[in-house]
């Protein structure tokens, strides 16, 4: 099964974004995922990894929950 990690910047206040993505992934994929974990970071980080491989990095793309869900779907 698949594990998703969401690393987010604490000082930037990205916790709510991370929770939104986590909720969307768990709602959409449910039992297809082993875990959707939140990992704290700094320096503006917001990265979503599927089994350790980045599928979204806010430094490379605009934040879009639906877009992140699509990128995770491609990896399942």
N, C-alpha and C positions, 0 to 999 in steps of 0.2 A: 504494500500500500504506500501511499504518498504522504510526506510531511511538508508543510508549508511554514516558513519562518517569515515574520514581518519584523524587520528592524526599523525602529523609528527614533527620531531625535526627541529626547525628553525636554531639553531647554526650549526647543522650538514650539512645544505644545502639540506635537503630532499624535499624541495618544488617541484622540478621538478619531483621527483618520485611520489609525491602525485598527481600532476597534470596529470601525465601519467596514473595513476590508475583511477583517476576521469574521464578522457577522455575515457578510455577503457570501463568503466562501463556504462557511458552515451551512448556511441556508441552502445554497445552490448544490453543493456536492455531498453534504452530510456524511454518510457512512463510507464514501469513496476515499476519505482522507483519514489517516491515522491521527494527525494532530495539526492544528493551526496555532503556532506559538507566537508570542510577542517577545521581542528582544530589545532592550533599551540601548540607545546609542546617543551620539552627540554630533555636532558640526553639520547639522542640516540633513542628516541621513534619513532616507525613507526607501528601503529596498525590500522587495518581496522575492523570496527564494523558494523554489520547489526542489526538494531533495538536494539542497545545497547549491543549485544553479540559479542565478538571478533571472527573473522573468520581468521584473520592473525595477527601475531605478529613477527616482524623481529628478536626478541630475541629467537624465537622458530623455525623459518624456514627461508630459503634463499628467498630473494626478487625475485619474478617472477610475472610479471603482468598477464600472462595467468593463472598461478596458483591461483592468487587472484580472477580473474574473475570466475574461476571454483568454488571456495569456495563460492562466493556470489551466483552463479547460484543454488547451492545446497540449499540455504536458501529461494529462491523465490518460 
